[in-house]
Amino acid sequence: MSWLDVCDAEDIDLEDVIRFDHGDRTFAVYRSADGAVFATDGLCTHEQVHLCGGLVIDNTIECPKHNGRFNYQTGAALRAPVYDALATYPARLNNGRIEIEVIKSSNSKNNNGPPL
């Protein structure tokens, strides 16, 4: 496995998101209300706006441009205008640091649109 060091766990508030760039890729890294960490692709699947400017509530990230929503734990698209899921990546806490593993991902561009 190839884990990347993102930041100190305290650098992300509970129920918040930060941007993490690595090479030519960008990610969104989250801390849930209970302190668990998660990672997704950083750009909304609708219009490629970075999610780090979005609102995190519970396990949901709301895109700052058109208010589409995703479950950041599973990547599932929850509300139009988004229909394509976000890719998700393993994330962990390691000695107080947040790390993500970017070789593997799940939900890579599947069409699990939001309920109508």
N, C-alpha and C positions, 0 to 999 in steps of 0.2 A: 504494500500500500504506500501511497505517496501523500502524506498529510502535509498541508500547508499551514503555517502559523499565520493567524489573522490579526489577533490583538489580545490584550488583557481582557479577561471577562468583565472587569469593572468598566471597561470603555464603552460597553453597550448597556444602557439602562434596561430594566425589566420592561417587557412589552415595547421593544423598540427594534430598529433595524439600522444597519450601517452598510455603506458601499465598500466592497473589497475588490480591487482590480489585481489580476495576475496575468502577465503576458498580454495577449490580445483579448482576454475574457474579463467579464465583469460579473460580480455576484452580489447578492443581498444576503446578509448574515443577521439572524434574529436571535433575541433572547425572549423566551416566553415569561409569563407572570411568575412561574415557579423556578425560573433560572435556567431551564433547558435551552440548548442552542440548536439552531437549524440553519440550513443554507439552501438557496435557490439561485437560478439564473437571476441576474440583476435587472433585466429589462422586461417590461410588460410585453406579453405576447400579442397585444393589440396594436400598439403604435411605437413600440421600442423605447418607451420612456423609462428612466431608471426608477426603480421602486423605492430607493432609499429616501425619497421625499414623501413617501406615502404614510398613511396612518395605520398603525398596528393596534388592533383590538382583539383580545383573546388570541385565537390562532389564525387570524385573518390579516392580510395586508391589502390596503385599498390603494390602487394606482392614483397618483396625484393628478393625472391628466383628465381621465374620463370616468373615474370612480369605479372602474371594474375591480372585482375582488377575487383574491385567491386564498386558499388554505395554504399557508406557508409550510405546514408540516407535511402535507401530501402533494402539494403543487396543484391541486384541483382548482379549476376555474369555477367560481361561485356566482358571479353576477355579470351580465352583459355590461359593456360590449366585449368582454373577453370570453373566448370559447376554447382556446388552446391552453392546456395545462402548462405550468412552469416545470422545468426540470429541477429535481431536488438532488441534494448531495449530502453524504454523511457528514455530520458535524459532531464535535466532542469538546469537552473540557479536559485539559491536560495540564496539571500543575498550575491552575489558575489562568491558563491561556486557552483561547478558542482556536480550534484547528478545523479545517475542512479537507475532505478528500475529494479531489476533482476528477479523477480518472473515471470513476463510476458515477452514473446518474440514474435517476428513475423519472418516469413521466416525461420522457423526452418527446415533446411535441405531439402528444396524443390529442385526440379530439373529444375530450370529455367536457362538453359545453355546460354552462350553468343551467339549472332547471328553468323552464319557462313558466 
